[in-house]
């Protein structure tokens, strides 16, 4: 396992954000990598190490664990450099992957006054059978408003892995491909 020049933090509802984080780490040349899975209490953040955060959206908000983490991160003076990946179903639509075009990513960046080195919205997975009954109904209502599938039985992975790869390839040091940095 190669050591990263940054720390990775992940919040996840159903495991897809963990898949995205793992894919990013592999693309950056780190293969298997230990990341801190966010819990109710924010971890101690090393202010000297840049941060990669992967966090999902549900019902219009990033997970409370991710929001608590961002509060702790921004309380540091100065906060460490941040790469922020928001996993949300709005990003399934063409052109909704940037801070300017993804309402959830923009709302989070504005709320916490983030100045990320890079940020991207990545489409997640719609997995109706995995959701509890009430969650399924709420997500169906949201999908109806956004012209998505509403049958209640669909499992659709919207993640554009090539777009995730292109985002990874565009990251500046120290987040860029570790294999290239070692050469």
MIKOL-927529 format. One record per residue (C-alpha): x, y, z; residue in three letters. Coordinates in steps of 0.25 Angstrom, whole numbers, padded with zeros to 4 digits, always signed. Each point is the difference from the previous one (the first is absolute). Layout:
XYZALA...
//
This chain:
+0000+0000+0000UNK+0005+0014-0004UNK-0001+0011+0010UNK-0008+0012-0005UNK+0004+0014+0002UNK-0014+0003+0005UNK-0011-0006+0009UNK-0013-0006-0005UNK-0013+0001+0007UNK-0013-0007-0005UNK-0015+0001+0004UNK-0009-0010-0006UNK-0015-0004+0001UNK+0000-0013-0008UNK+0014-0002-0003UNK+0001+0006-0014UNK+0008+0012+0005UNK+0010-0010+0005UNK+0001-0006-0014UNK+0002+0014-0005UNK+0012+0003+0010UNK+0006-0014-0003UNK-0001+0003-0015UNK+0007+0013+0002UNK+0011-0005+0008UNK+0003-0011-0010UNK+0000+0010-0011UNK+0010+0009+0008UNK+0009-0012+0000UNK-0002-0004+0015UNK-0007-0013-0002UNK-0006-0004+0014UNK+0000+0011+0009UNK-0005+0003+0014UNK-0010+0011+0001UNK-0007+0005+0012UNK-0015-0003+0000UNK-0007+0012+0006UNK-0009-0003+0012UNK-0008+0009+0010UNK+0013+0007+0005UNK+0009+0006-0009UNK+0014-0005-0001UNK+0013+0008+0004UNK+0004+0006-0013UNK+0015+0002-0002UNK+0001+0015-0005UNK+0013-0003-0007UNK-0006-0011-0009UNK-0010+0003-0012UNK-0013-0007+0001UNK-0009-0008-0010UNK-0014-0001+0004UNK-0010-0009-0007UNK-0015+0003+0005UNK-0014-0004-0005UNK-0012+0008+0000UNK-0014-0005+0005UNK-0012+0009+0000UNK+0007+0012-0005UNK+0011+0000+0011UNK+0014-0007+0002UNK+0000-0010+0011UNK+0001+0007+0014UNK+0013-0007+0002UNK+0006+0007-0012UNK-0006+0013+0004UNK+0006-0001+0014UNK+0013-0004-0006UNK+0000+0013-0009UNK-0004+0008+0012UNK+0013-0005+0007UNK+0008+0001-0012UNK-0004+0015-0002UNK+0003+0003+0014UNK+0015-0002-0002UNK+0008+0013-0004UNK+0003-0002-0011UNK-0008-0012-0004UNK+0008-0011-0007UNK-0001-0001-0016UNK-0013-0007-0003UNK-0005-0009-0012UNK-0014-0002+0002UNK-0008-0011-0007UNK-0016+0001+0001UNK-0007-0013-0003UNK-0014+0003-0005UNK-0011-0004-0010UNK-0001+0014-0006UNK+0014-0002-0006UNK-0007-0011-0008UNK-0004+0011-0010UNK+0010+0006-0010UNK+0007+0012+0004UNK-0004-0001+0015UNK+0014-0004+0006UNK+0006+0014+0003UNK-0001+0010+0012UNK-0007+0009-0010UNK-0010-0010-0005UNK-0003-0010+0011UNK-0009+0007+0011UNK+0004-0010+0011UNK+0015+0002-0002UNK-0002+0015-0001UNK-0009+0001+0012UNK+0010-0008+0008UNK+0012+0009-0005UNK-0007+0013+0003UNK-0006-0005+0014UNK+0014-0004+0005UNK+0008+0011-0008UNK+0008-0011-0006UNK+0011+0004-0010UNK+0004-0014-0005UNK+0012-0003-0008UNK-0010-0008-0009UNK-0014-0004+0001UNK-0009-0010-0008UNK-0014-0005+0001UNK+0000-0015-0003UNK-0013-0007-0004UNK-0004-0011+0010UNK-0009-0012+0000UNK-0015-0001+0000UNK-0003-0013+0008UNK-0015+0000+0003UNK+0000-0015+0006UNK+0011+0004+0010UNK-0008+0012+0006UNK-0010-0001+0011UNK-0015+0002-0004UNK+0000+0015+0004UNK+0013+0003-0006UNK-0004-0007-0013UNK-0013+0009-0001UNK+0008+0013+0003UNK+0010-0004-0010UNK-0011-0003-0010UNK-0006+0014+0002UNK+0013+0006-0002UNK+0003-0008-0013UNK-0014+0004-0005UNK+0003+0015+0002UNK+0014-0002-0007UNK-0006-0009-0011UNK+0007-0012+0004UNK-0005-0015+0002UNK-0011-0001+0010UNK-0004-0015-0001UNK+0006-0003+0013UNK+0007-0013-0004UNK+0012+0006-0008UNK+0014-0002+0003UNK+0008+0010-0009UNK+0015+0003+0002UNK+0001+0014-0006UNK+0015+0002+0003UNK+0008+0004-0012UNK+0014-0007+0004UNK+0007+0007-0012UNK-0004+0013+0005UNK+0005-0003+0014UNK+0013-0005-0007UNK+0001+0013-0007UNK-0002+0008+0013UNK+0011-0008+0007UNK+0009+0002-0012UNK-0002+0015+0001UNK+0003+0001+0015UNK+0012+0009+0004UNK+0011-0004+0009UNK+0000-0006+0011UNK-0013-0007-0005UNK+0005-0004-0014UNK+0004-0014-0004UNK+0010-0005+0011UNK+0006-0009-0010UNK+0004+0012-0009UNK+0005+0007+0013UNK+0009-0011+0004UNK+0007+0000-0014UNK
//
